[in-house]
Amino acid sequence: MNPGNGAGRPEDALVRRGLWVYAVVVIAAASAVVPFADHHLGSHPNLILAFLVLMPTADLLTAYLLVQQFLAHGRLATLTLSTVYLFSSLVMIAYAVAFTRAQQTDGGSAWSEVCAPLLGLVVVMGFPVLVVAQQWLVTAVPSRHRDVTRSRRPTAVAILAAAALVAAAAVAGVVIGVPAWFPALYQSGSATTFGRILYGAALPVITACLLMVARDLRHRAQVERWVVVAISASLAAAILTLVAPRYTVGFYAARVALLLSSAVVLTALLAQTASLYRRLTAAHDDLHRAHRELSRRADHLMTANRELETADAWKSDILATLSHEINQPLAVIAAYSEELTHDWDLTTDDERRASALVLGERVDDLLGMAAHLLALCRAERGEIQTRPAVLPVERILTRLTDNLTRQARMRLDADHGPSGTAVWADPVHTHEVLTNFVTNAVKYSPGDIHISATPNDTGTMVLFAVSDEGNGVPPEFVAHLFDRFTQADRGGAARAGAGFGLYLSRLLTEANHGDLWYEAVVPHGSRFVLALPSAPSGPPALSRVDHADGAATG
């Protein structure tokens, strides 16, 4: 259904009935005025001037609103009706000029006897005739031309507006330019016999036009139906003009009827335009909400896509890293297994024991790698579960030292810091991070290793520092030291591990509300620092100590 057409809606019948009621009331009121229509009231220039200004202005605004309706909906009948209103308003302007000149000249001039009354007749009778003509014209236009008109709406508006202007100028030019061609319609302020014949002929013509328009009313858009009001006012004006001289009750009543009809039509179109604007605003709001929803979903899809890309990169990194890192221990295991299998009788017990020790170390490397990978997968999924407890620093470092090899313990120097210092953290996670720091120092540093635990300046954190005397981390690699699957080349030392120990340490530290970082030692060496929240000290907080993991639960 065309948006500009109200057919099929419940209020459609109400509008049609309301238009009929208005038409009947206007015609009945005009008929009621007929008995005393010739009562003389005298000339009232201000009233006449108001009519001459307001009438064409209202018709021009009506034409403009109909054009806007056409531009919005593309209904050809609305465009042609706007052209009729434009033509009527232009002729009305010419009538205003002629009537003003008639008031300024003698009563027997061509302005008062021919020009003004004839242009007034064109306005009264021409409008209904043109409405019927435009209705016939719309039905006669081929469908392909209608499609072209809808596709080129501004061009169609310009062409028909120019046609209305040319037609109005031609009519006004002929009437005003050569009034001698026409017999007088008025003499001494009253209609002549010829004038009465013309207005008498206008009555059935206007009535027929009203009936023809009313018969097709249900097929018109709502903005076009109000033309019934204008035609009924034209019929009332023709009736009153036929029986009333100038400046009588009928004279003024005819103009009031025309002016009221223009005001009613204009008000109805303004209301229709406002309704259209409200619907467009509501549609715009719906589109805006839909756009926001689409934007939200697009952002969600982009986030999901980034997560999938991250997961794909994670999978690729794991496969590439494991493919590379497991080769070394597997190669060693394969070599020693082959040697023991083929040369068992040729090897001594000490050589077999040494080979078994190497095999065990490589298997431990693979098991450690698998354990780290499992923990890292859980951390990536956000499944790190912390069980914080009050951990005395002395217990943490004692457990760390006890779990090192004898060679590593001989190289390690531990400083427990002030007595009673404790942290609030998960014991397993704390041990894991510090063990990773110490084992890295053992791997990459040939000298002594020092570990210390000291509170920071504010006493809110405890700093565990693991220092070695190696070559340190290359400066260009420091920024990526705690990234996933990255590992620096430490001065030609053998590369061991999968490169995710420090990354896992960062995740565990963050889960315990701590921090960790790297510091270069001058002149050479490395220092890895773990900062964990301090725990309350004193006998109540350390009442029970788990000697297995160094944890004290308060």
Steps between C-alpha positions, in 0.01 A plus 500: 500500500622846412612683815315807386172313464278456799277234342440202716554674836216545753528878494458500120121486514494767770691742278269442204187551712653814652564644153143437392369662816716806432383524138134473596540761776674748268243465222211513751647812661534667159143408416383642834672831422329533159174667629690799642818472289428831323503697826753776445792525750719754324866477403743374767847531343679327790282189476539491124878548531524219756312269265713598199821426699399195701321310224792467252744452789298206634477344153874544443578330832257221413675449166837491677383238754355285223833518316676383815255210528576408139876514561454273800260244350519546121121502442434669165147616595644700788738678262228590250273623781781724625523641146127585509546682832800686361304608190206611717724704731670672205166590342387619844798735508396637159144536635634693800680740265192546284266549798737756655513693172120482477469665843739775391311581178149599411223247514471480123862396430603173338672400826172496693268380220717237325840421648424455872169308460633278220817406695280437805291262289815322385599451866155378607419275204848427366619327815232221502534447125879467525469258792283270288736549204806409705319191628433391141855589398654278770298198387592566135874515557671170402663306782848539351462879514387476861814303583714763331322773696563320830866444417550867407279676751678839520498523120128417485426767764693762304324415170147512641572814702622669183186381317276643775687831486470520120129411508421755772700769321316422175156522658582819692670650196201441275244627753698805609669569166195497271188549713318624192471144380257421781156650579453665838418268789423781749347845467454739789608232745238242391527206264386553142283255313811346346660478842193330644501252213868418561457456876177309441685266267778472756265353763423168322860474382638537852231265637589236241870537584422460871303180436767357271775565754288366785427178308873425475582621852582158647774447243676825583775552753392674817682823408304511172154447651489845649443634151129434570512785750639741242247399232209534743624851584518579127138386462393716795689800356334451160154489659558817700665687212204418278246664736705772675650829366834629624553600860191315622457218751525243218814665360686477829353159588629355170853617576482381861395155372796488262741621767370254762525209257862592420577521874337161567688331216828659605451397864419143396815482285711642781362233733569232238854631452556501875376140517737408219785672682420306817502173308826590333649595836384171651644312202826691539512410869436135413778511243729666752426229756550232236830663401614501863401134534682412179804693620488315832474167323777599260722587797408167658587319178827690474583407858410138434707507183798641688458229764490235228808649338673504838397141562625401155829679563520331841449159337757575231748625760454189713546266205802688370658533843443142606614369161824687550556452873423130534745414224806548721397277793349244263820495295704445814264227619511331158881518484557358849232234452657387174846495661381296794307262274783424260802540729364367828768235534774746414409761763599502862261536791614857555430585135158336522427692819606828338284427195202419718557824690503698173184320384331581828595869473362521146177329607475747789541780246210364296282450809580852620417635157164316502419627851583855404292472185198366693527781753537754222190372318298536818639848558412606144140395562489706819483187719773598745360430844692655785491384861681783677645451844743673733845383383806577719793597281734267688276203427472597130877516452563186703259300286653649184853400606398149606354430153822591315777260399808478717709684238243781481481531881878541515474805267201660673523766772167590670420811708172461693471869579341637822367243742123437479464623141214319322296528182134435414506273193440149368787279626511281188505798264765680703722192502448452125607855411806509727606153383482619141719802583761285679510219239547760224787652695656154547469428126635827365747618765825323590555700820327538834128571538357726766135517615366757743166603646446860620190712560457804277509856630130505587495153652208394279702262281784254550764491224663164419811564287696220326838625372764321296840583351431400142499707182150639564216540253569681169353855523291455186333194653410644842164638380395149388649307789164405655318444171369163397739256323801735499848418617824695477832368383720539805851531370513169319373292791299192417136589444274287721127513565205608287520870578177534697632477856523876552167557324333251736674670793346831396149350484539335843635822651214709363249247634648561846483881464876529474754621246829386351769660291860474381797719594844502344791467748812715452755407378338170395225269616123486533249563776142373488266655757171358628278739701221350712258664747619508859309303762428607860775385735478378859411182686123504419564512125764226512332273750504191276779416260489232232856370494440321173469815292606775734147644521361651815123536521354749742 
